Amino acid sequence: MGKAEEFEELRPLLFSIAYRILGSVSEAEDAVQETWLRFEASPTRPVSVRAFLSAVVTRISIDVLRSARVRREAYVGPWFPEPLLADPYEDPARSAELADSVSMAALLLLERLSPLERAVFVLREVFDFGFPDVASAVGRSEAACRQLAVRARRHMDEGRPRFEADRKERDELASRFFDALREGDVVGLRDLLAADVSLVGDGGGKAPQLARTVFGADNVARLLAAVFPRLARIGVALEPCEVNGQPGAIVRDRDGGVVNALALDVLDGRVQAVRSVVNPDKLGHVGPVADAWAVSREAKATRRSAG
């Protein structure tokens, strides 16, 4: 097998590592491409291509994350990861770890870790790399990596919600939620929301977004029930799908352009959080991006006309 074939076989793994460290599809793809360039230029063949490439993409991702952290400090409003519709890497033996670690909630918890803690957690806890390989990847001793892993695991366990284990029940609840959303059914929505549910938007100052986080089942249900039927009248449609391994939807304008991505956190038979990513810079990999400002203006004009 040539270098190109070996690399392509491992590309899904490399992307999945980079995405969990960076929370960005575009930056993860760039990290994978840079990994290929370094592999192609390497004059020697590593003993383990998998370990070598995983180490390279990890080091690149750590460097990118350090610079990204500075930019995120100046980010306008709440920051969310770029939505991921399909994780390219599959490992039946670690399906639970893979699904849990790619959720919006888990990625936001990972943001609390240092870049080194995050990389060690991803390699060890998610992908089950041995500590010798982890140590090689992050440039620390095995003992130091064990300490980093303990700290990272503690931080994650302290804040991590346990998502609905029954996938069928979770998906049925999501289906009822999106039906109620389309119909503007306040009561139906309220019955599916946790009492302390939150509705949060990430526009990055580049798209219409909520002025502040909305809390409480009644407030969230009333707001959602008011907004989506108005959008439907101008041809906006909901396309339910998995977003970061959890129930979600892509919202598209009448021409199929992506307006935003919705992701739901489901726990104990209720929707605990509704997250909306509307920043156009984070949606280009999903498809052609709509002009969310134009959609918002048209929806408001329709409301005034109806009034």
Secondary structure, DSSP 4 states (H G I P E B T S, - for coil): --HHHHHHHHHHHHHHHHHHHH--HHHHHHHHHHHHHHHHH-SS--S-HHHHHHHHHHHHHHHHHHHHHHHHHT-SS---PPP-S--S---GGGHHHHHHHHSHHHHHHHTTS-HHHHHHHIIIIIT---HHHHHHHHTS-HHHHHHHHHHHHHHHHHH-----S-HHHHHHHHHHHHHHHHHT-HHHHHHHEEEEEEEEEE-TTSS---SS-EESHHHHHHHHHHHHHHHHTTT-EEEEEEETTEEEEEEE-TTS-EEEEEEEEEETTEEEEEEEE--GGGTTTTSSBP-HHHHHHHHHHHHHHH-
